[in-house]
Amino acid sequence: MRTAWPETACQFGAKRRVSLNAKRAYTFAEIPNQTSIADLQTKGFLSSANSIMQLAQKTTPYQLYPEMERGMMLTEHRRCFDEIIEYCNRLAYHGFLEPKKGSAKGIPFAAMQFQPVDGISTVRGGSSRANPDEAFAIAQWILANQQQLLDHYQRGEKASAANEKRPEKKLSIADIIGVITPFTGQKYELTLALRRVGINLSGLTIGTVHVLQGAERPVILFSATYGTNDMGKSYFYDRGVNMLNVAVSRAKDAFILFGCKEILSQNAKTPSGQLYRYINGL
């Protein structure tokens, strides 16, 4: 197998052979075995699985902490209340984050919550998982709490508008909550459940964690989706720390986990097990 890279990529250490086409000036790298290919993938070099972030991290000599990836790290965190970001700090950052927002205060309920649901999951279309019982439980939670949430955050918006000398914005539930699930199938199940109970879906973010990458909401609801029939399996959100780290850190004021207690409490060492144990320990 031979892969072409621009001349500037030669510094990454592959065996080189210069092309005869001087105008393009490409260098070819021999990849002798599958081990080398896998190594290139982890470094983000392959066109099929590339990552500018990984390339930059592998290239830079700067490393703030030996336990973390190379590169600059912003340690101060101001989005989430301390109770929320502390889980992420333990899970993914080796305790290096410095929470700056302070402890939760002035919100209608606890910053970290667990809502148990004893539902059964199904696999739709041969691949995507859904849990109708859990979707219904989330719809009922929103229905029961949306007016309290709207009243609370509208008061905050009114005060902010007066302080900033600007017109007050009328908030909708979409400005306050986001609903995250690991599965596209559950996204559609949630949409159906919320529509059935009369929740206004206009602008409401419901989907996988990627829909809120880089964004935030005051309240995040997480639908774990796996049901009582999924005991003893491997779970999608436990394949690494990224999914739950991103999901939890989208919540400014409150993160609410919906899921099966028996599954989440199985293994305290997994990201989901750590989350369940952390919430119950607060």
C-alpha positions, 0 to 999 in steps of 0.5 A: 500500500502506498499513500501520497502526502505533500512534501511538508508531511515528510517530517512525520517519519515515513520511508520516503520516495520522491515523485518524478512529477516536480510540479506536484512534488509529492512524497510517497510513504511505504506502509509495510504492514497492518500495524503501521496502518493502525498506528497512522489511524490513531495519529489521525493521518488517514484520509478515511479517519483523519483528525486535525486535532490528533495531528496537532497533538502528536506534532506539538512538543508542548504538553502541560500535564504528562497525564493529558494529551499534548497541546494547550489546555484551558483549565478554567471552567465557567459553564457548569455548576461545580457539581456538574463539571466535577464528574467530567473532571474526574472522568476525563481530565484527571482533576486538572479542571478548575471549576469557577462557576461555584456550587449550584444555587438559585435553580428549581432542583438538584444540579445532578439527578437520576430518574430510574426507568424500567423499560425495555429497549428494541432495535429498529431497522437492524441497528438503531436502539429505542426505548419507548418507555423511557421516551414516555418518561422523559416526555412526562417529566418535561410536561410536569416541569416545563412551566416551572422551568419557563417561569424560573428562566424567564425571571432570569431573562427579565433581570438580565435584560433590565441590567443590560438595557435591552428588550426582554426575550420571551423564552420557550422550552427550547431555550432551556432544555436539550435532550441527548441520547446515544441512538438515532432510533431513540431520537425519533421515539423521543420526538413522537413521545413529546409530540403526543403529550403536546410539547412544543417541538419548535427549535427543541434540540433532540438527538445524539451528543453531536447536535450539542457539540460546542453548545449548551443548555441550562438543563440537559436530559440524557436518555441512556435507552438501554432497558432491563433486557440489556443486562450484561451487554457492552454499552455504546456510551462506555466505549470511551469517556468522550460521549458522557463527558460531552453530554454532561458538560453541555448542562449549565445548571442541571443534568438529568440522567434517565435510565435503567438502575440495574444496568447503570449500577453494574460496573462502577468503573465504566463512564456510566457506572461512575456517573450513576455512582457520582449522582447518588453520592451527592 
